[in-house]
Amino acid sequence: PPAEIGPAMGSTDWADIFARVSTDPEGVHQAFLARHPAGPRRPAPTAGAAPLGRPPRSSRWRQVLTLVRRQTRLITSDRGYFAFLAVLPFVLGVLSLAVPGDTGLGNANPTAPEEPIDILILLNIGAVFMGTALTVRDLVGERMIFQRERAVGLSATAYLMAKVVVFSAAAVIETAVMVAIMTIGKGAPSHGGVLLGRGVLSGIIELYLTLAATAIASAMVGLALSSLARSTEQVLPLLVVTIMISMVLAGGLIPVTGRLVLDQMSWLVPARWGFAASASTV
């Protein structure tokens, strides 16, 4: 009974209950058997059982809206994870201020000619890290829940669309914080943008849109990796390998253009496209 959840499970926090059940299902089962010793068996019903019927149907967009609200609550209710996501863009933005030089992304100073490219490398890898970290642990932790909900009518398309909407919005917000810190602390592109025309504001907007797109694409890569992982223990190695591959194939630290194999492999990495686009703007 609901009133006995606390004494039986040791907590009334559903997150703690699910964590305990998922990590020690046998122990929880044995505790249940100890509370409810086996009594006389009831005869199994042999006739008169009602048909199960079909799962209830609801519109795909209604499912998307419901799942968007649930996903938002899931992120904000996990305080440790939410705090990590909130602090991450500030940390990455401040790291860009450690690059030596005082011209930022403007005209390079001969005494610090590497300043613009170093800032771009940090911003680009930061966008990749933020996007991937947002989603890489998401699907693997919900696989059993997803399978149960699919059995009662959940649309897989609605499920994925809700994830894309929520995590894309989170990536856009985090990227805005990171770019704002860098722009205030180091300086914006001084020549405008490639597509948005001349002017400092055009350069800032174009740089932000490029990095936001990189973060969103990386979040989709994170979702793909999360769907491939068989357990939460595999998430961290996948994240580390993804970041290392992005650093190598982005083109900022190691030249990849025109190099056989490396160049072709870089086409599959969001960091490569993000770095090329942001570098073109600067």
FIVEXMAR-697892 format. One record per residue: residue in three letters; x, y, z of N, C-alpha, C in turn. Coordinates in steps of 0.001 Angstrom, whole numbers, plus 500000, padded with zeros to 6 digits. Layout:
! FIVEXMAR-697892
residu	n_px	n_py	n_pz	ca_px	ca_py	ca_pz	c_px	c_py	c_pz
ALA	X	Y	Z	X	Y	Z	X	Y	Z
...
//
This chain:
! FIVEXMAR-697892
residu	n_px	n_py	n_pz	ca_px	ca_py	ca_pz	c_px	c_py	c_pz
PRO	500837	498791	500000	500000	500000	500000	500870	501257	500000
PRO	500440	502339	499348	501264	503549	499273	501729	504062	500629
ALA	500896	503937	501653	501280	504451	502964	502444	503681	503578
GLU	502715	502478	503063	503781	501649	503624	505052	501663	502782
ILE	505124	502546	501786	506295	502584	500918	507554	502941	501707
GLY	507455	503947	502571	508623	504364	503348	509182	503268	504219
PRO	508379	502651	505094	508914	501578	505933	509423	500380	505121
ALA	508754	500062	504012	509136	498876	503249	510407	499095	502434
MET	510538	500270	501814	511656	500526	500906	512761	501353	501530
GLY	512528	501875	502721	513560	502666	503378	513617	504097	502912
SER	512720	504509	502025	512709	505872	501500	511391	506109	500784
THR	511007	507376	500687	509848	507746	499876	510263	508505	498626
ASP	511566	508619	498411	512093	509286	497213	512170	508243	496096
TRP	511404	508478	495032	511343	507468	493969	512699	507235	493313
ALA	513522	508276	493208	514845	508101	492606	515678	507122	493434
ASP	515630	507272	494760	516383	506356	495625	515825	504937	495536
ILE	514481	504829	495476	513869	503497	495403	514266	502789	494112
PHE	514178	503492	492981	514544	502882	491703	516026	502517	491668
ALA	516869	503380	492253	518297	503085	492284	518578	501814	493082
ARG	517905	501678	494216	518112	500486	495049	517629	499231	494341
VAL	516439	499310	493742	515879	498136	493075	516743	497720	491884
SER	517242	498711	491130	518021	498384	489932	519407	497851	490266
THR	519985	498293	491382	521333	497835	491730	521320	496534	492534
ASP	520224	496248	493269	520165	495036	494086	518776	494407	493994
PRO	518378	493958	492807	517017	493422	492664	516790	492161	493507
GLU	517809	491313	493615	517632	490077	494379	517447	490374	495869
GLY	518239	491330	496388	518099	491685	497794	516733	492272	498098
VAL	516222	493108	497206	514896	493689	497398	513825	492601	497348
HIS	514010	491638	496437	513044	490542	496325	513029	489694	497599
GLN	514214	489400	498108	514278	488607	499340	513650	489361	500512
ALA	513848	490681	500556	513220	491475	501614	511700	491424	501495
PHE	511207	491434	500273	509758	491332	500068	509231	489985	500548
LEU	509960	488894	500221	509533	487566	500661	509555	487446	502179
ALA	510529	488131	502812	510584	488087	504275	509391	488806	504895
ARG	508922	489874	504253	507764	490598	504776	506458	489875	504485
HIS	506457	489073	503415	505233	488387	502982	505526	486901	502822
PRO	505570	486157	503919	505821	484714	503795	504733	484048	502967
ALA	505145	482990	502270	504222	482311	501358	503061	481708	502128
GLY	501857	481949	501671	500654	481372	502265	500058	480350	501323
PRO	498857	479934	501593	498208	478970	500691	498017	479566	499304
ARG	498332	478772	498307	498240	479244	496921	496782	479382	496497
ARG	496535	480450	495780	495202	480623	495211	495124	479866	493894
PRO	494021	479257	493611	493912	478564	492321	493968	479563	491170
ALA	494703	479190	490164	494827	480072	489003	493504	480121	488256
PRO	493104	481298	487807	491848	481382	487049	491981	480648	485725
THR	490994	479837	485424	491030	479052	484183	490004	479515	483175
ALA	489031	480268	483630	487982	480696	482697	487441	482039	483146
GLY	486830	482700	482231	486175	483950	482560	487110	485143	482610
ALA	488413	484967	482227	489344	486095	482247	488969	487077	481144
ALA	489016	488346	481466	488664	489368	480488	489787	489511	479469
PRO	489483	489800	478220	490538	490018	477224	491364	491247	477568
LEU	492641	491178	477196	493554	492277	477515	493232	493532	476725
GLY	492734	493359	475518	492410	494520	474708	493652	495127	474087
ARG	493493	496253	473430	494584	496937	472755	495104	498088	473612
PRO	496401	498431	473456	496936	499564	474207	496209	500847	473838
PRO	496053	501767	474780	495392	503041	474469	496207	503835	473455
ARG	495513	504563	472607	496172	505355	471577	496039	506839	471906
SER	497118	507584	471721	497078	509037	471864	497907	509633	470737
SER	497641	510905	470425	498329	511523	469304	499820	511645	469588
ARG	500601	511620	468519	502058	511676	468659	502509	512988	469290
TRP	501875	514091	468895	502290	515386	469441	501940	515501	470924
ARG	500838	514895	471331	500502	514902	472755	501536	514106	473545
GLN	501970	513004	472976	503026	512228	473631	504319	513035	473723
VAL	504650	513757	472650	505872	514570	472655	505820	515598	473781
LEU	504702	516310	473903	504576	517332	474944	504684	516713	476338
THR	504052	515573	476538	504133	514906	477836	505566	514485	478143
LEU	506247	513921	477154	507619	513450	477354	508595	514614	477542
VAL	508332	515745	476875	509182	516923	477072	509096	517395	478518
ARG	507874	517459	479049	507715	517865	480451	508396	516868	481392
ARG	508245	515597	481103	508864	514588	481979	510381	514656	481913
GLN	510937	514812	480696	512386	514873	480558	512951	516093	481280
THR	512256	517202	481206	512706	518405	481908	512724	518177	483412
ARG	511673	517541	483917	511637	517257	485354	512719	516270	485759
LEU	512998	515299	484908	514046	514323	485224	515406	515004	485369
ILE	515690	515964	484477	516984	516653	484533	517088	517510	485782
THR	516041	518279	486056	516103	519209	487193	515976	518509	488536
SER	515366	517321	488588	515185	516639	489872	516455	515933	490330
ASP	517343	515593	489396	518638	514999	489765	519584	516152	490083
ARG	519667	516516	491341	520356	517754	491716	521839	517726	491379
GLY	522489	516584	491601	523913	516505	491290	524183	516679	489808
TYR	523415	515977	488983	523575	516056	487539	523227	517455	487032
PHE	522139	518018	487570	521722	519355	487147	522770	520403	487529
ALA	523359	520273	488714	524403	521211	489130	525623	521099	488219
PHE	525976	519875	487838	527102	519675	486920	526844	520357	485584
LEU	525637	520176	485033	525300	520793	483749	525263	522315	483852
ALA	524834	522840	485012	524750	524287	485179	526123	524924	485317
VAL	527045	524235	485963	528378	524796	486205	529292	524615	484994
LEU	529067	523556	484215	529969	523209	483114	530226	524359	482142
PRO	529225	525060	481606	529520	526137	480645	530317	527275	481263
PHE	530116	527542	482546	530906	528582	483211	532374	528170	483297
VAL	532613	526908	483633	533997	526417	483717	534671	526482	482359
LEU	533991	526013	481321	534577	526014	479977	534784	527433	479462
GLY	533853	528330	479774	534035	529719	479357	535219	530371	480035
VAL	535397	530113	481333	536520	530693	482068	537847	530130	481576
LEU	537871	528850	481166	539110	528254	480665	539632	528995	479436
SER	538708	529500	478603	539151	530229	477412	539872	531521	477783
LEU	539606	532054	478980	540272	533280	479416	541724	533034	479800
ALA	542107	531767	479973	543482	531450	480348	544439	531500	479162
VAL	543911	531617	477938	544772	531684	476753	545563	532982	476788
PRO	546891	532946	476627	547685	534186	476669	547332	535123	475511
GLY	547383	536422	475768	547082	537417	474755	545958	538328	475198
ASP	545800	539432	474482	544787	540405	474874	543932	540882	473705
THR	543978	540160	472579	543167	540567	471420	541977	539644	471182
GLY	541900	538552	471898	540770	537635	471743	540679	537088	470331
LEU	539503	537238	469728	539289	536744	468367	539392	537859	467340
GLY	539994	538981	467736	540216	540077	466799	541503	539862	466012
ASN	542092	540963	465510	543337	540870	464768	544433	540317	465661
ALA	545108	539289	465211	546104	538610	466026	547272	539539	466339
ASN	547753	539466	467552	548929	540218	467985	550174	539413	467624
PRO	551162	540022	466961	552378	539267	466593	553077	538631	467785
THR	552890	539193	468969	553540	538595	470138	552771	537374	470658
ALA	551529	537205	470239	550735	536029	470641	549896	535574	469456
PRO	550539	535117	468368	549801	534811	467133	548863	533619	467251
GLU	549060	532778	468245	548233	531578	468377	546977	531810	469207
GLU	546786	533033	469715	545668	533269	470614	544310	532931	469991
PRO	543964	533414	468790	542633	533120	468240	542393	531622	468048
ILE	543382	530912	467497	543160	529483	467234	543068	528697	468531
ASP	543812	529100	469551	543725	528412	470849	542341	528604	471468
ILE	541803	529821	471358	540461	530081	471882	539430	529248	471131
LEU	539563	529193	469799	538614	528417	469000	538664	526939	469353
ILE	539858	526415	469575	539983	525001	469952	539249	524733	471257
LEU	539456	525606	472247	538797	525427	473541	537279	525545	473424
LEU	536810	526541	472665	535368	526710	472502	534751	525522	471782
ASN	535410	525041	470748	534866	523951	469949	534816	522649	470746
ILE	535906	522314	471415	535919	521105	472232	534950	521255	473404
GLY	534817	522486	473928	533844	522714	474980	532430	522432	474510
ALA	532089	522879	473292	530759	522614	472748	530532	521118	472555
VAL	531556	520420	472072	531442	518971	471880	531242	518274	473224
PHE	532019	518694	474222	531933	518058	475539	530576	518312	476185
MET	530088	519551	476107	528793	519869	476699	527680	519050	476056
GLY	527670	518996	474727	526611	518265	474037	526642	516780	474324
THR	527830	516180	474277	527940	514737	474507	527608	514380	475947
ALA	528102	515181	476895	527839	514906	478309	526356	515030	478645
LEU	525633	515855	477908	524203	516009	478151	523440	514706	477973
THR	523828	513910	476993	522966	512806	476559	523576	511424	476673
VAL	524880	511315	476912	525532	510018	476768	525049	509001	477793
ARG	524494	509441	478895	524018	508498	479912	522497	508361	479916
ASP	521824	508969	478963	520370	509089	479049	519643	507804	478660
LEU	519852	507309	477453	519058	506188	476962	519384	504884	477673
VAL	520650	504685	478014	521036	503419	478643	520338	503240	479989
GLY	520055	504325	480668	519385	504240	481957	517877	504078	481857
GLU	517323	504271	480654	515867	504205	480479	515430	503047	479589
ARG	516341	502137	479279	516009	501105	478290	514820	500252	478728
MET	514824	499795	479965	513723	498958	480440	512411	499747	480490
ILE	512490	501007	480930	511289	501842	480978	510732	502048	479571
PHE	511619	502316	478624	511199	502537	477242	510505	501296	476681
GLN	511062	500123	476944	510462	498896	476420	509084	498647	477015
ARG	508917	498930	478304	507600	498754	478922	506587	499742	478335
GLU	507019	501000	478154	506088	502002	477637	505764	501764	476159
ARG	506708	501215	475413	506424	500855	474026	505326	499807	473953
ALA	505313	498908	474952	504328	497840	474952	502911	498350	475204
VAL	502789	499563	475739	501457	500111	476008	501157	501333	475147
GLY	501844	501441	474020	501434	502441	473043	502345	503635	472840
LEU	503510	503689	473495	504410	504829	473298	504983	504815	471886
SER	504992	505964	471248	505598	506111	469923	507092	506348	470072
ALA	507892	505517	469398	509348	505690	469451	509749	507033	468850
THR	509030	507474	467828	509316	508773	467219	509073	509899	468206
ALA	507962	509836	468934	507660	510861	469934	508712	510852	471040
TYR	509127	509682	471448	510147	509548	472497	511445	510230	472068
LEU	511885	509956	470828	513128	510548	470337	512985	512049	470132
MET	511847	512489	469594	511638	513915	469363	511683	514697	470670
ALA	511100	514147	471726	511128	514830	473017	512569	514973	473520
LYS	513360	513922	473363	514769	513987	473766	515506	515071	472974
VAL	515283	515093	471666	515971	516063	470806	515599	517487	471206
VAL	514325	517745	471466	513867	519089	471820	514499	519551	473123
VAL	514425	518724	474161	514914	519127	475485	516427	519303	475482
PHE	517139	518347	474934	518599	518420	474984	519154	519476	474021
SER	518467	519722	472926	518892	520806	472037	518732	522150	472738
ALA	517613	522335	473445	517409	523579	474194	518480	523746	475262
ALA	518812	522668	475961	519862	522740	476985	521210	523080	476360
ALA	521516	522493	475205	522787	522781	474535	522862	524237	474088
VAL	521757	524776	473606	521708	526180	473171	521978	527119	474347
ILE	521378	526826	475495	521559	527679	476678	522998	527599	477181
GLU	523529	526389	477289	524894	526230	477785	525903	526906	476871
THR	525707	526780	475563	526633	527417	474622	526578	528934	474747
ALA	525399	529491	474968	525261	530937	475128	526080	531427	476314
VAL	526055	530692	477414	526818	531090	478599	528313	531054	478294
MET	528782	529985	477653	530203	529842	477357	530694	530950	476422
VAL	529942	531223	475360	530351	532253	474400	530300	533641	475040
ALA	529315	533899	475884	529210	535210	476538	530420	535470	477426
ILE	530855	534465	478182	532020	534637	479058	533272	534908	478225
MET	533442	534146	477142	534617	534353	476301	534591	535732	475650
THR	533426	536152	475147	533318	537436	474457	533609	538599	475402
ILE	533083	538527	476613	533302	539602	477579	534751	539618	478050
GLY	535310	538438	478259	536654	538363	478831	537779	538510	477837
LYS	537567	538055	476565	538669	538057	475597	538439	538978	474408
GLY	537231	539074	473912	536984	539913	472738	536344	539128	471615
ALA	535443	539770	470893	534662	539120	469843	535388	539193	468502
PRO	534929	538414	467502	535458	538561	466144	535277	539994	465653
SER	536311	540562	465101	536289	541987	464768	535847	542281	463335
HIS	535745	541254	462486	535431	541494	461080	534021	541082	460703
GLY	533182	540694	461676	531836	540265	461338	531792	538787	461038
GLY	530789	538368	460237	530614	536956	459932	530636	536692	458444
VAL	530723	535426	458097	530739	535025	456690	529347	535181	456080
LEU	528328	534756	456808	526965	534762	456283	526152	535961	456743
LEU	526466	536514	457909	525647	537582	458475	526191	538978	458218
GLY	527286	539106	457493	527797	540425	457132	528761	540979	458159
ARG	529207	542220	457909	530215	542844	458754	529590	543382	460036
GLY	530459	543611	461011	529995	544119	462288	530303	543147	463411
VAL	530631	543708	464568	530998	542869	465706	529834	541976	466124
LEU	528625	542535	466159	527469	541753	466584	527221	540579	465647
SER	527394	540793	464350	527210	539704	463379	528200	538581	463642
GLY	529441	538951	463948	530448	537937	464242	530122	537129	465483
ILE	529634	537801	466524	529289	537109	467765	528131	536146	467517
ILE	527101	536628	466816	525927	535784	466566	526305	534564	465737
GLU	527114	534790	464688	527487	533676	463821	528360	532667	464561
LEU	529279	533160	465375	530115	532256	466170	529252	531447	467132
TYR	528297	532113	467772	527411	531416	468714	526580	530357	468005
LEU	525983	530691	466864	525160	529729	466144	525972	528515	465715
THR	527212	528756	465300	528081	527649	464897	528364	526713	466060
LEU	528725	527282	467211	529043	526450	468374	527792	525773	468925
ALA	526646	526461	468872	525404	525844	469329	525040	524653	468447
ALA	525207	524793	467135	524943	523669	466232	525894	522513	466504
THR	527152	522839	466814	528122	521790	467152	527700	521057	468418
ALA	527243	521794	469422	526801	521174	470677	525569	520296	470447
ILE	524629	520767	469626	523422	519979	469351	523788	518696	468603
ALA	524648	518809	467584	525079	517617	466848	525791	516634	467772
SER	526607	517160	468685	527309	516294	469637	526326	515629	470600
ALA	525259	516339	470958	524228	515730	471803	523562	514559	471092
MET	523360	514678	469772	522792	513560	469027	523758	512381	468974
VAL	525052	512671	468846	526061	511607	468916	526016	510937	470285
GLY	525869	511741	471338	525765	511191	472683	524569	510262	472827
LEU	523425	510637	472237	522256	509759	472272	522536	508437	471561
ALA	523217	508516	470424	523559	507286	469691	524468	506387	470525
LEU	525469	506988	471170	526369	506201	472014	525613	505602	473190
SER	524689	506364	473770	523917	505866	474895	523041	504687	474489
SER	522549	504704	473263	521728	503588	472798	522560	502332	472565
LEU	523865	502514	472299	524743	501369	472064	525289	500781	473361
ALA	525387	501583	474404	525941	501114	475679	525007	500082	476297
ARG	525598	499064	476888	524823	498000	477520	524644	498232	479013
SER	525447	499127	479590	525336	499423	481017	525879	500821	481259
THR	525546	501387	482422	526022	502731	482751	527530	502772	482934
GLU	528145	501627	483243	529599	501599	483399	530329	501850	482087
GLN	529677	501598	480968	530309	501805	479664	530224	503256	479190
VAL	529459	504079	479890	529221	505447	479441	530492	506285	479497
LEU	531220	506257	480624	532400	507100	480785	533473	506784	479747
PRO	533827	505510	479498	534801	505241	478425	534358	505762	477069
LEU	533061	505633	476756	532564	506144	475476	532713	507655	475393
LEU	532442	508346	476495	532574	509802	476517	534025	510219	476322
VAL	534943	509561	477019	536370	509909	476920	536879	509674	475503
VAL	536533	508526	474918	536993	508219	473555	536438	509236	472558
THR	535176	509612	472724	534564	510589	471814	535273	511937	471880
ILE	535591	512393	473086	536267	513680	473235	537676	513621	472643
MET	538384	512530	472869	539745	512401	472331	539720	512384	470802
ILE	538776	511634	470219	538666	511601	468758	538327	512990	468221
SER	537464	513705	468913	537092	515054	468482	538287	515989	468522
MET	539103	515897	469555	540291	516753	469660	541264	516488	468526
VAL	541439	515215	468183	542417	514852	467148	541923	515227	465761
LEU	540639	514970	465474	540118	515135	464118	539462	516488	463861
ALA	539414	517368	464860	538792	518677	464651	539606	519540	463690
GLY	540909	519353	463658	541753	520120	462760	542463	521285	463392
GLY	542240	521546	464673	542902	522660	465337	544250	522285	465917
LEU	544321	521146	466562	545584	520705	467159	546467	519989	466149
ILE	545856	519154	465309	546589	518354	464327	545982	518599	462952
PRO	546775	518990	461955	546224	519192	460603	545685	517878	460042
VAL	544469	517910	459504	543880	516711	458908	543514	516923	457445
THR	543465	518171	456991	543063	518450	455609	544088	517877	454642
GLY	543596	517103	453664	544463	516538	452646	545239	515313	453092
ARG	545038	514858	454307	545744	513667	454797	544828	512464	454655
LEU	545253	511507	453850	544439	510333	453555	544043	509619	454843
VAL	542865	509153	454929	542238	508459	456059	541814	509464	457136
LEU	542752	510278	457628	542404	511245	458665	541356	512239	458155
ASP	541557	512726	456940	540619	513693	456376	539235	513069	456227
GLN	539182	511842	455702	537889	511192	455495	537209	510859	456829
MET	537977	510447	457819	537403	510151	459133	536839	511409	459783
SER	537487	512556	459543	537047	513796	460185	535681	514238	459696
TRP	535262	513772	458504	533942	514151	457994	532823	513654	458904
LEU	533064	512612	459688	532042	512016	460539	532018	512610	461939
VAL	532888	513583	462198	533032	514129	463550	532461	515546	463578
PRO	531451	515820	464413	530891	517176	464482	531925	518246	464804
ALA	532944	517904	465599	533960	518886	465966	534690	519424	464746
ARG	534876	518609	463726	535580	519053	462512	534780	520131	461786
TRP	533482	519910	461637	532629	520885	460943	532471	522150	461793
GLY	532349	521963	463092	532210	523119	463970	533450	523980	463980
PHE	534620	523353	464008	535863	524116	464015	536058	524845	462693
ALA	535761	524170	461579	535917	524813	460268	534995	526021	460131
ALA	533750	525870	460591	532784	526958	460475	533167	528141	461372
SER	533519	527854	462620	533873	528954	463548	535164	529627	463107
ALA	536103	528861	462585	537337	529457	462084	537078	530347	460877
SER	536129	529949	460027	535784	530782	458880	535192	532110	459332
THR	534379	532084	460365	533810	533321	460895	534900	534241	461450
VAL	535823	533668	462202	536866	534482	462842	537871	534985	461811
//
